[in-house]
């Protein structure tokens, strides 16, 4: 009896030891490492400021109407559609560029006078002198959308570096300054230069035309 009891005890001990040795770890206790890319991703485009196209900020419909904004008054533009505003704009206290928005007739002699800066600087750093009578309008892409006719008995130009651009002046023109220029402009009348040197420095492109005569007077 004692021998059977001893053998039975040995079998039970062996079974217990075998069961402990084959026990596998509990996988439910493992730790999960968070995915570093989890969460809301933000792309560079999401944080970058929205781009604004030049066309979106340029509402000007007249040539260079916004140029010189915030600078000296002599570098700004005058957009005019009345005789009173036009006469003020071409005078000594006017602006470097005068922009018509429609045909205009003035029953008095005109004088474009005064020295003006256009807000730019040359290669030497000096401010650029310029005076421009713009007889046209344009869109934000600088495409000309309209050309206008300015009519007066006569107009005298004394402003340095002056020009008439993209339109028609109907009347006689007196040029009392050097380096006067026509750019795609028509003078429906005579052009008189007060000095031969002014006539010699006069320029006009292939699109411009003087219907009357040109002479020194």
Rosetta blueprint (number, residue, H / E / L):
1 X L
2 X H
3 X H
4 X H
5 X H
6 X H
7 X H
8 X H
9 X H
10 X H
11 X H
12 X H
13 X H
14 X H
15 X H
16 X H
17 X H
18 X H
19 X H
20 X H
21 X H
22 X L
23 X L
24 X L
25 X L
26 X L
27 X H
28 X H
29 X H
30 X L
31 X L
32 X L
33 X L
34 X L
35 X L
36 X L
37 X L
38 X L
39 X L
40 X L
41 X L
42 X L
43 X L
44 X H
45 X H
46 X H
47 X H
48 X L
49 X L
50 X L
51 X L
52 X L
53 X L
54 X H
55 X H
56 X H
57 X H
58 X L
59 X L
60 X L
61 X L
62 X E
63 X L
64 X L
65 X L
66 X L
67 X L
68 X L
69 X L
70 X L
71 X L
72 X L
73 X H
74 X H
75 X H
76 X L
77 X E
78 X E
79 X E
80 X E
81 X L
82 X L
83 X H
84 X H
85 X H
86 X H
87 X H
88 X H
89 X H
90 X H
91 X L
92 X L
93 X L
94 X L
95 X L
96 X L
97 X E
98 X E
99 X E
100 X E
101 X L
102 X L
103 X L
104 X E
105 X E
106 X L
107 X L
108 X L
109 X L
110 X E
111 X E
112 X E
113 X L
114 X L
115 X L
116 X L
117 X E
118 X E
119 X E
120 X E
121 X E
122 X L
123 X L
124 X L
125 X L
126 X L
127 X E
128 X E
129 X E
130 X L
131 X E
132 X E
133 X E
134 X E
135 X L
136 X E
137 X E
138 X E
139 X L
140 X L
141 X L
142 X L
143 X L
144 X E
145 X E
146 X E
147 X E
148 X L
149 X E
150 X E
151 X E
152 X E
153 X E
154 X E
155 X E
156 X E
157 X E
158 X L
159 X L
160 X L
161 X L
162 X E
163 X E
164 X E
165 X E
166 X L
167 X L
168 X E
169 X E
170 X E
171 X E
172 X E
173 X E
174 X E
175 X E
176 X L
177 X L
178 X L
179 X L
180 X L
181 X E
182 X E
183 X E
184 X L
185 X L
186 X E
187 X E
188 X E
189 X L
190 X L
191 X E
192 X E
193 X E
194 X L
195 X L
196 X H
197 X H
198 X H
199 X H
200 X H
201 X H
202 X L
203 X E
204 X E
205 X L
206 X L
207 X L
208 X L
209 X E
210 X E
211 X L
212 X L
213 X L
214 X E
215 X E
216 X E
217 X L
